[in-house]
Amino acid sequence: MTGIISKEGQQDLLERGYSRRQFGRIASLLGLPVAAGSFIPELISGAHAATPATIPEMNRPDHSNMVRIGTNECWTGPFPSATQTGMQAVALGNRYEPTNMRAQLIDTAAKVEGLPSTHILPWPGSSDPLSRTVVTFCSPTRGLVTADPTFEAAWRTGAWLNTKVTKVPLSAKNNYATDVKAMLHADPKAGMYYICSPNNPTGTLTPIADIAWLVENKPEGSVVVVDEAYLHFAGTESAARLVAQNKDVIVLRTFSKLFGMAGLRLGFSFAKPELHARMMRYDGRNQSGTLSIVALAVGTSSLMQSDNITNRRNEMIAARDNTFNFLDKRGISYIPSNANMFMIDWKKPAADIKKKYAEQEIDIGRSWPIWPSMSRITVGSASEMQKFCDATDKVVS
């Protein structure tokens, strides 16, 4: 297994209860070189826990001719001025990283978030750091706790590593927030507690006060990971302030949602340096992925555009409110949302409903095992949501 994971990383994994037989799985999760002959059947067959091939949003047929409101993408691309900045970066494509663009992105984020630059790491998206947190803080003896339903990449990674994964239903009595007290009760010795807020697929928020409570009451040596992929759509307070206080918190961000950069692959993790150092010790290269200079340029420009962020959020809210008004008039049950997606309860198998919308040239989202009668709907443009409403009258009738 030499050459797959750094010696320091191997020692850490062995001390926490992993076996050498699991090193190949861990290396594949983190995109590390895998030694010849070390592949195992599950890797070849596609059972990998958190690769694009196994995340439903990134493994789908071509729906280019349909209204695409099923995968939580933004209805439009990056901000126009950010796109222009990216086009200028293309002309510098002969250089590996001209003008230290990575540092510029970090410094810009530090100013926007009120964090020291030492607490910020950029990534090509947020899937890598999410998988990496599970590898780093969970083990055969310390499990993972998540809400249910939520974004599944963390629990798939946990299952791939044969760690204990505990799923706690969202709190129906508290606006479908993550029930942090139930999470702690479910596994008081877990290594990692994962909170997606706003939550995917419900778009519901977990109050910062609840997250702070979990941070103060969690077991020693564990971390709370807060996935804020949809935070800009909600416009609410970030858990980054807990990072600024050097708490055992890791905040994940992506540019794939409101910033319209899903195909450009850019994200952040916010954490105190000690936590980042632990996340990076498995890779002898000690780097958080290769970043496109176009993504760096577009991302840096986007972060500073507060007016455009607000305008895009308001555009989404208007389309979402109009859709909710339509659903209210039709008596169709849904969960109110603070993000660019929401769940509809059809009171019948959601898979059948999805097929009926496809017949209307509309690609809606999927369901989760805990809620088989509910579909996730992405909020698209005003015209796309009008088409969804028109099709709903046909589908429901």
N, C-alpha and C positions, 0 to 999 in steps of 0.2 A: 504493500500500500504506500510505500515511500513515494513522495512526489504529488500525492493527492491532496493531503492536508498538511499544514506546517507541523513541525515537531511539537511546538507549544500547543497547537490545537489538538493534536492527537492525545497528548498527555491530559489535557483538560477533559476531553471526551471520556477517556478511560476512567479518570477519577470520578466522574459523575455517573458512571454506570453503563455507558455505551460499550459495545463490543467492537473489536476490530472488524468484524464482519459487516458492521453498519457503516464503516467509513465510506464505502462506495456510494451508498444512498445519500449520505451527507454531502459528499463531494458533488454529486449530481445536482442536489438542491441549490448549492451555492455557485454552480457554474465553474467549478474547479477542474483542472485537468485530471482525467481518470486514467490510471495506469493500464497498460495493455493487459487484457485477460481478466480485468477486475469487474467488468460489467456482469450484472446478475440478471436473471430472466425478467424480473419485474421492470427493470429499466427499459429493456428492449421492447416489452409488450405495452409500454405506455402507462404504467401504474404510478409513475412519478407524481408526487403530491401537489406540487405548486408550479409546474411549468405552464407556459401558455397553452400547450396542447390539452391540458386538463382543467383549465379555468373556462367555464362555459362562455363567458363574455368574449374570449379570445379564440374560440374554436367553434365556428359556426359556418353554415353554407352562405353562398353569395346572396345577399338580400338587396343588392344595389338598385333594383327596380321597385323596391317596396318602400313604404313609409317605415323608417327604422326607429321604433320607440321601444326597443327591447333590451338594449345593452348599456344604458346609462351614459351613452356618449352625448356630448354637447351637440346641439342642432346646427352649429356653425363652427367654423375654424377659429384659429387664434385671432386676437385683436388685429385689425388691419395694420396698425403701425408696428406691432410686434412682428407681423409677417414680413414687412419691409426690412426690419432689422435682420431677420433670419435670411432673407435673400442676399443681403450684403455679406453675411457670414459665409454664404456659399462660395463667394469669390475668393475667400481665404482658405478654401478646402484643401489646398496643397500643403497646409501646415497642420501639425498634429493638434496644437492648441494655441492659436495666435493670441497675443495680448493677455494671456492668463485669464481667459474667460471663466474658468471654473471658480477662481477666487472672486471675480466680480459678482457672480451669481450668489456666492455665499455671503459676501459683504452686503449685497442688496437685501437678501433675506434677513440678515441680522438686523438691519435698520427697520424693516417692515415689522418683524416679529418681536423686536425688543429683546433679542437673545445675543449672547456673545457668539462671535463667529466660530469659536472653539466647540460650540454645541450643535453645529450644523454639518450634516454630510449629504451631498447630492448623490442621486442614484439614477440609473436608467429605468425609471418607474418606481413603484413601491413594492412590487412582488418580492424582489430579492431581500430587502431589509425585513419584510414580514416573515419570510421563511427563515431568515437568519436569526431573528429573535427567538423563534421556537427552538432552533438548534441550540442556541446559546443559553437559554434560561430554563428550558424543559429538559427532561431526561427520563430514563426508565423509572426513576424514583420520584420525580417531581413533574406533575402533569400540567395540562393546559385547560383553562376554563374560558368558555365563550358564551355569548348569548345564542339563542336559537329562536327564529332564524337570524342569520347574519352572513357576512361574506365568508365563504367556506375555506379560503386558501389556508388559513392558520390551522384549522382542524384537519384538513387533508395532509398538511405537512406533519402534524402530530401523529396521525394514523400511519403515515409512511414510515415514521421513525419508531413506531410501536410504543409511543408514549401514551399515557392515560389522557383521554380527551373527555371533558365533561361539558355538556351543553345545557344551559339554563334558559327556560322559556322567558321571553320578554314579559314585562309586567303590564298586563292588560289594564290593571287598576291605575297605572301611572303613565298613561299615554304611550304605552308600548316602549318605555325606556328600558335600558339594561338594568336588571335588578342586581345591584352590586352586593347587597347583603346576602342575597340568595347565592350569588356566585362564590362568595367567601365561605358560606356555610357548606356549599356543595363539595368544595375541596379546600380545606383550610391550610393545606401544605403544598399547594400548587406552585410551580415555578413561574407561571405567567398567566395574567388575566387580560384577555383581549376585549376591548370595547371599540366598536365602530360607531362614531357619533358625528353627524347624523348616520343612522344605521342603514346599511344596505341589507335587505331590500325595502324597509319600511319608511325610510327618510325621517325617522323619529330621533329625538335628541335625548341624550343622557346628561342631566345637569352637571356642571363642573363641580358643584358641591358634593354630588354623589361620587364622582371620580376621586376627588380629594379625600373623601372618607375612606374609600377603598385603599388609596395609597397609604394612609396613616394606619390602617388596620390589617393590611396584608402581612403574610409571614415574612420573616427576615430572609433576604437573599433573593426574593422574587421581584418581578417587575410588573407594572401596569402598562400595557401597550394601547395607545389610543389612536385609532385610524381615523384621520380627519379628511379623507378623500373628498367629501362633499361639504366641507365646512363653509367654503365661500358662497355656496348656494343658500346657506342658512344665515350667514352674517352674524353669527353668535360668537361668544367668547371661546377662545382656544385653550386647550390644556397646556399650551406652550408656556404659560406662566408658571406651571408646576416644574417644568424643565428649567426655567430660569432660577427657580429656588433650589435647584440641584436635587430634586426628589428622584425616586426610583421610577421614573416615567420615561417612556419613549413615545414620541408623537410621530406619526407617519403622514406624509402629504404626497399628493400627486398633482401634476399639471394636466392630467387626462380629462378632467371633468369641466369645471367652469371655464378654464383657460383654453379648452378646445384642442389639446395637444396629445390626444390618445395615441396617435401614430408616431409621435416624435419621442416618446418614452423619456420622461423626466420626472423625478420626485425628490423628496427630502426625508431624512430622519432627523429629529431633534432629540438630543439626549445629552446628559453630562458626559464629559470625555471618558470617564471610566467605563461607562456602559458601551459607548462606541468602541472603545479599545477591546472589550470582551467580544463584541460582535465580529471584530475584524481579525481575531487571532488565528482563525483557521486557514487563512489564505496568506501564504508567504509573501505575496505581492503587496498586501496591505493597502488595497485600493477598493473603492466602492463602485467598480464597473467603469467601462469606457463610455464617455458621454459625447454625443454628437455636438460639434460646435454650433450647428444650426439650432439644436434644442437649447443649448446654453444661452444663445443670443435671444431667442424668442422668449425663453423663460425669464431671463433677467429683465427684459423690456416689459413683460406682462405684470410682474410683481408690483411695479410702481404705478400702475394705471388704476388707481382707486375709483375714479369716476366711471370708467368702463366696466370695472368689476360690479359696481352698484347698478349700473344700467342693465347689464346682462342678467344679474340676479332679479331685478324688477321685471324684466321681460319674461323670465321663466315663471315668476310668481303670478303674473297676469294670465299667462296661458294655463297654469295649474289651477288658479281660482276659477277661470271660466269652465274648465273641465269638471271641477268639483261641483259647480253650480248645475251643470248638466246632469251629473250623476245623482245629485240630490233630487232634482226634478223627476228623474226616472226611478227613484227609490232603489238605486244600486248601492250596495254597501262597500265602503272603502275605509282605509285608515288615513286620517289627515297627516300630512307630511310637512317637513321643514326643508326638504331637498328636492332634487329634480327627478324623483321617482315616488311612486306610491303603490300600495297593494289594494286590489279589488277582490272582494269575495263574491264569486259567482254562485255559490251554494251548489256547485256541481263540479266535476273534474276539470281542473284548469287546463290540462293538456288538450282536451277536446275543444275548449274555447279558443286556445291558441291556433288550432288548425282552422277554425272558422274565420278568424281574423286574417289568416294567411290567404284564404280564398278571396278576401276583400283587398288584397295587396297591402296588408299592414302586418308588420312583424312586431308583436308585443313580446313582453318578457316571459320568463319561466315561473314555475312555482318552486316551493321548498318542501321537502318531505313532511315537515311538521304541519304545513298548511297546504294540503294538496288541492284545495278548492280555490286558492288565491293565486292571482297573477301579478307580477311586478310590471308596472307601466312606467316607462321613461317619459318625462315631460319634454316634448320636442318644441318646435316652433309653433306659433299660433295657428298657422295653416295646417300643420301636421296634426295638431290636437283637434282641430275642427274635423279633419278627415276621420280621426279616431272616433269622435262623437257620432258622426254620420254612420260609420260602420257599426257602431255599438247598437244603434236602433235596429239594424238588420240582424246582427248576431244574437242579441238578446230576445228579439221577437221570434 
